[in-house]
Amino acid sequence: MTSKIVLITGASSGIGEATARHLAAAGHHVVLGARRTDRLRQLVAELTDAGHSAEYAPLDVTDLGSVQAFVDGAVARHGRVDVLVNNAGVMPLARLDALRVDDWNQMIDVNLRGVLHGIAAVLPDMTRRKAGHVVTVASTAGYRVDSPGVVYCATKFAVRAVSEGLRQESKDIRVTLVSPGFTRTELTHSGGDDEIRNAMRTLAESVGIDASAIAEAIGYAVAQPTGVDVSEIVVQATAQG
Ligand SMILES: NC(=O)c1ccc[n+]([C@@H]2O[C@H](COP(=O)([O-])OP(=O)(O)OC[C@H]3O[C@@H](n4cnc5c(N)ncnc54)[C@H](OP(=O)(O)O)[C@@H]3O)[C@@H](O)[C@H]2O)c1
């Protein structure tokens, strides 16, 4: 297997962290981005101590300049980006009539605009090289609207559309959408309505699967030969029903 240069957004916890561990253990070089650089520093130290290849850089996906610098830095150091895992996301839940407009904007900025920023940053180089792979982490919320997650669902429906559109436009670049169901991470630890958040946290902790299950699905897509595009994977807890 060829070692790939893999960039992961939102690698400081949850699915991003699990994906970093999985892909680094599979022999790839992982470049980890998030705002909590103390977490990233610790993870990179752990991975490199175990003999894997990893580095990190500060990243705010809501800022195109930050995403471009994250990608450009990796290209300058390694000559290319083989895989971008567009994973960063937030989920402050509340009913629409609670009018938490700042939360709506944050979800749009991180979950949708952040994914588009990632695509904008890697696409010119991948197009020029006629190679590359864009993996986007959506959600089962991208297939079914459930209150009180309406705006969260809207962002995930939107990234599903973006990923499918990118796949249709790309004859050389592989495009994968991975949609998790309830997964035990920090997603339900902050933001949104307190009562709803606590209920979702309890649910995720009781029926949710480990983030490593999602990392393995991403690893499967990454491991396929160049001509094979794993377009969509849904991975959810059996108990989710
Ligand atoms: N857990 C679930 O049940 C579930 C289900 C379906 C889909 N998902 C999706 O899975 C993805 C990962 O979430 P998770 O469950 O692993 O939750 P998590 O543990 O809270 O991880 C979210 C990650 O996103 C990063 N992030 C948030 N805002 C960011 C920003 N502005 N710039 C850069 N990074 C940012 C966080 O890092 P910093 O705070 O350090 O920046 C963190 O590393 C999300 O897209 C989420 O929607 C999760």
The ligand as an ORCA input file, in Angstrom:
! r2SCAN-3c Opt
* xyz 0 1
  N     -21.281     12.003     16.961
  C     -22.341     11.724     16.200
  O     -23.323     11.091     16.649
  C     -22.348     12.130     14.748
  C     -23.352     11.621     13.917
  C     -23.384     12.017     12.580
  C     -22.449     12.880     12.091
  N     -21.479     13.379     12.891
  C     -20.509     14.317     12.300
  O     -19.200     13.878     12.573
  C     -18.309     14.992     12.488
  C     -17.345     14.960     13.669
  O     -18.086     15.191     14.861
  P     -17.864     14.330     16.188
  O     -19.086     13.562     16.418
  O     -16.560     13.647     16.138
  O     -17.882     15.503     17.290
  P     -16.727     16.172     18.159
  O     -16.046     15.164     19.010
  O     -17.368     17.336     18.823
  O     -15.697     16.683     17.051
  C     -15.956     17.815     16.270
  C     -14.636     18.326     15.719
  O     -14.914     19.468     14.888
  C     -13.956     20.470     15.216
  N     -14.437     21.798     14.917
  C     -15.572     22.415     15.336
  N     -15.606     23.667     14.862
  C     -14.479     23.846     14.105
  C     -13.940     24.926     13.371
  N     -14.569     26.114     13.285
  N     -12.760     24.745     12.735
  C     -12.103     23.561     12.817
  N     -12.555     22.511     13.503
  C     -13.739     22.661     14.148
  C     -13.675     20.282     16.700
  O     -12.379     20.785     17.002
  P     -12.055     22.155     17.769
  O     -13.214     22.456     18.677
  O     -10.774     21.840     18.480
  O     -11.860     23.161     16.677
  C     -13.668     18.758     16.805
  O     -12.389     18.252     16.515
  C     -19.199     16.231     12.419
  O     -19.270     16.691     11.095
  C     -20.555     15.718     12.881
  O     -21.624     16.477     12.357
  C     -21.403     13.007     14.204
*
